[in-house]
Structure formats: structure tokens, C-alpha cells
């Protein structure tokens, strides 16, 4: 008969640890500790930094490509509109990064005005090859270098209905425009124009070689 109280006492004592263990489990489920949160934040910051370092060059290349496409599309639009509408369309390159197309004259009705990305401009970076310029036009001394027939440095191109390109004096207009990010030689792109055919070509500076290759 004395065994029953002993069993009750043992049972009562054995339930205490389980209650304490249950209390600890509840506290642990309430949230992260400060140390755990600090570790997670540190991991996120390091991961974000690595992602930014890897992603930034990609975005820079995208900006260069967009700038090149912007200048190219303005030339193409003026050339095609001149032939389609049987009228003169004028392309003006305005430093540092604007290109616009007007009817008849640079002050005529505006067809379009486009800007290059803010980190890109018409730019002849120091170090571009002067002895071997794109299509043989100029010597890389000027960022916008049309009117090669008359000393170069021209910034305006007039497309005629027959598809040819001229300056405002009526001379056939050969030349080149350079596009780059300041301080980044191998971001350089160029577009050349041959006035007699109205044909334009794209170029890039080969990384490490300092030679222009056609796009």
C-alpha cells in the first residue's frame, strides 16, 4: 500500500522537466535571435555586393549598344524617309549626346530627336588608332567628323531623295562619328558614311588590338 504514493510522487516529479522543455521550445519558436539576424543580413549584403559587381559591366555594355543603335536608327530613318517622301532629310549630331532629324534644313520641321544614355557620348577616346581609322575617314581627331571633302569636322548630313548624302553646300558627305564611354577606350564604336552611296557602316574597337572591326 505504500507503493502508490511513491508512484504518484515520481510521476509528479517526472512531469516537471517536460514542462520546462516545452517552455524552452515555445521561446525558441518566437523568432530569430539578434545574432542570427545579424548573420543573415551580413550574408544578404555580401551577396548583393557580388551581384552588383557582376551586373554593372553588363549594364555598361547595354548602354554602349543602345547608344550605337540610337545613332544608327536616326541615320536609317533620315535615309529611308528622304527616298520615300522625295524630299531632303537632315541629320544633326549635337554634342555631347543628341541626334536629331529635320526636314529640308537643320531648322526645318522636326522628325525626331534622340539622346544617348547619360553615361555615353559622341567621344573620340584617347588611344583610338589614328593611322587606321574606320573606312579610312579622318584620323580620329574629332568625335563628329563629317565633311571629309572640306577639312572634316562637319556635324550635319543631308540625305537626298536618290539616297546619297551631302553637306549643306551640296558636296558629297563622307565621314565618321565616334561613340564611347569617357575613360573606357574599348567601349568605342563608330559609324561611317559614304556620301556617294548613302551607305553607313558600324565599327567597334577590338579589345586589346586597337584595330577597328566591322559590326
NUBATI-29315 format. One line per 8 residues: number of its first residue (from 1); for each residue x negated, y, z of C-alpha. Coordinates in Angstrom, 3 decimals, always signed. Each point is the difference from the previous one (the first is absolute). Layout:
N
NUM> X/Y/Z; ...;
# end
This chain:
215
1> +0.000/+0.000/+0.000; -2.992/+2.325/+0.401; -0.950/-0.386/-3.666; +2.829/+2.135/-1.324; -1.142/+3.348/+1.587; -3.515/-0.655/-1.216; +1.281/-0.489/-3.536; +2.037/+3.194/+0.222;
9> -3.011/+1.970/+1.221; -2.192/-1.426/-2.732; +2.610/+0.821/-2.587; +0.311/+3.577/+1.244; -3.750/+0.570/-0.076; -0.374/-1.545/-3.449; +2.507/+2.449/-1.478; -2.019/+3.083/+1.039;
17> -2.866/-0.430/-2.480; +2.442/-0.497/-2.831; +1.735/+3.272/+0.871; -3.318/+1.848/+0.069; -1.077/-1.525/-3.304; +3.326/+1.007/-1.505; -0.538/+3.590/+1.190; -3.447/+0.159/-1.652;
25> +1.438/-1.285/-3.272; +2.704/+2.668/+0.078; -2.570/+2.747/+0.567; -2.142/-1.254/-2.873; +2.961/+0.091/-2.372; +0.715/+3.647/+0.762; -2.689/+1.349/-2.409; -3.673/+0.333/-1.007;
33> -2.577/+1.151/+2.490; -1.895/+3.240/-0.668; -3.098/-1.967/-0.935; +1.913/-2.082/-2.533; +1.526/+3.097/-1.597; -3.420/+1.657/-0.213; -1.461/-3.018/-1.778; +2.878/-0.106/-2.513;
41> -0.329/+3.720/-0.757; -3.768/-0.362/-0.476; +0.542/-2.822/-2.495; +2.574/+2.044/-1.924; -2.319/+3.028/-0.161; -2.922/-2.063/-1.282; +2.214/-1.694/-2.583; +1.393/+3.338/-1.160;
49> -3.498/+1.451/-0.380; -1.153/-2.946/-2.104; +3.098/+0.265/-2.190; -0.561/+3.739/-0.551; -3.663/-0.480/-0.947; +0.928/-2.657/-2.547; +3.080/+1.818/-1.331; -1.515/+3.474/-0.420;
57> -2.252/-0.848/-3.005; +2.994/-1.610/-1.690; +2.036/+3.192/+0.352; -2.924/+2.084/-1.278; -0.169/-2.141/-3.138; +3.745/+0.353/-0.454; -0.315/+3.802/+0.139; -2.720/-0.010/-2.675;
65> +2.119/-2.210/-2.243; +3.058/+2.234/+0.531; -2.004/+3.123/-0.877; -1.280/-1.565/-3.195; +3.496/-1.176/-0.964; +1.401/+3.495/+0.667; -2.441/+1.714/-2.371; +0.401/-2.717/-2.598;
73> +3.800/+0.147/+0.085; -0.005/+3.785/-0.502; -2.163/-0.349/-3.108; +2.127/-2.841/-1.319; +3.236/+1.898/+0.623; -1.243/+3.128/-1.817; -1.339/-2.020/-2.941; +3.214/-1.988/-0.421;
81> +2.340/+2.977/+0.484; -1.901/+2.037/-2.617; +0.447/-2.715/-2.597; +3.605/-0.795/+0.943; +1.232/+3.606/+0.091; -2.210/+1.420/-2.770; -1.339/+2.765/+2.232; -3.200/+0.851/+1.865;
89> -0.422/-1.146/+3.597; -2.792/+1.401/+2.141; -1.763/-1.804/+2.857; -1.749/+2.170/+2.599; -2.383/-1.400/+2.605; +0.002/+2.345/+2.986; -2.677/-0.511/+2.663; -0.094/-1.511/+2.462;
97> +2.721/-2.599/-0.700; +2.928/+1.205/-2.125; +0.924/-0.915/-3.569; +2.954/+1.502/-1.812; +1.635/-0.254/-3.404; +1.724/+2.925/-1.756; +1.639/+0.543/-3.366; -1.856/+2.047/-2.605;
105> -2.348/+1.925/+2.329; -1.351/-0.310/+3.577; +2.673/+2.508/+1.032; +2.829/-1.658/-1.949; +2.891/-2.031/+1.417; -1.319/-2.427/+2.594; +0.464/-3.687/-0.754; -1.723/-1.341/+3.100;
113> -2.528/+0.871/+2.700; -1.792/-2.739/+1.922; -2.455/-0.035/+2.879; -2.667/-2.584/+0.738; -0.117/-1.534/+3.510; -1.332/+2.471/+2.566; -3.355/-1.787/+0.440; -0.690/-0.133/-3.768;
121> -0.832/+2.850/-2.378; -1.451/+0.836/-3.396; -3.575/-0.585/+1.075; -3.315/-0.692/-1.725; -1.812/-1.632/+2.891; -3.774/+0.574/+0.326; -1.745/-3.042/-1.402; +2.248/-0.770/-2.973;
129> -2.196/-0.823/-3.023; -0.685/+3.107/-2.068; -1.903/-1.848/-2.728; +2.833/-2.418/-0.742; +3.348/+1.793/+0.500; +3.320/-1.651/-0.862; +0.468/-0.146/-3.795; -3.074/+2.253/-0.300;
137> +1.946/+3.141/+0.968; -1.808/+2.620/+2.089; -2.667/-0.726/+2.585; +2.056/-0.397/+3.160; -0.623/+3.624/+0.978; +3.683/+0.989/+0.265; +2.963/-1.813/+1.518; +2.355/+1.180/-2.774;
145> -2.001/+0.144/-3.211; +2.049/+0.283/-3.187; -0.716/+2.278/-2.998; -3.247/-1.821/-0.749; -0.073/+1.703/-3.378; -0.342/+3.391/+1.640; -2.308/-0.439/+2.978; +2.247/-2.152/+2.177;
153> +1.727/+0.885/+3.256; +3.475/+0.219/-1.507; +2.938/-0.920/+2.200; +2.880/+0.131/-2.506; +1.011/-2.489/-2.725; +2.666/+0.597/-2.653; +1.529/-3.094/-1.578; +1.366/+0.582/-3.479;
161> +2.936/-1.855/-1.640; -2.449/-2.021/-2.127; -1.543/-1.443/+3.199; -3.255/+1.946/-0.139; -1.339/+2.061/+2.909; -1.228/+3.589/-0.275; -1.092/+2.914/+2.140; +2.005/+3.222/+0.081;
169> -2.053/+1.383/-2.899; +0.974/-2.932/-2.204; -3.324/-1.860/+0.160; +0.011/-3.769/+0.400; -0.388/-0.628/+3.696; -2.399/-2.689/+1.257; -0.855/-0.315/+3.658; +0.193/-1.726/+3.351;
177> +1.494/+0.453/+3.458; -1.551/-1.608/+3.096; +1.981/-1.199/+3.015; -1.523/-1.049/+3.343; +0.105/+0.153/+3.782; -2.490/+2.565/+1.332; -3.138/-1.703/+1.250; +0.860/-3.368/-1.567;
185> -1.949/-0.373/-3.250; +1.377/-3.404/-0.917; +3.600/+1.114/+0.321; -0.625/+1.977/-3.224; +2.362/-0.418/-2.941; +0.067/+1.866/-3.291; +2.396/+0.540/-2.896; -1.388/+0.986/-3.388;
193> +1.884/+1.514/-2.927; -0.870/-0.105/-3.707; +1.772/+2.906/-1.671; +0.100/-1.288/-3.561; +1.987/-3.094/+0.967; +1.604/+1.226/+3.205; -1.294/-3.165/+1.620; -0.969/-0.057/+3.671;
201> -1.908/-2.671/+1.888; -0.550/-0.823/+3.655; -3.337/-0.665/+1.662; -1.380/-1.009/+3.400; -3.484/+0.243/+1.441; -1.343/-3.521/+0.517; -0.938/-0.519/+3.636; -3.780/+0.007/+0.436;
209> -0.769/+0.278/-3.723; +0.870/+3.652/-0.649; +1.352/-0.924/-3.412; +3.436/+0.906/-1.292; +2.153/-2.961/-0.967; +3.292/+0.223/-1.842; +3.193/-0.738/+1.892;
# end
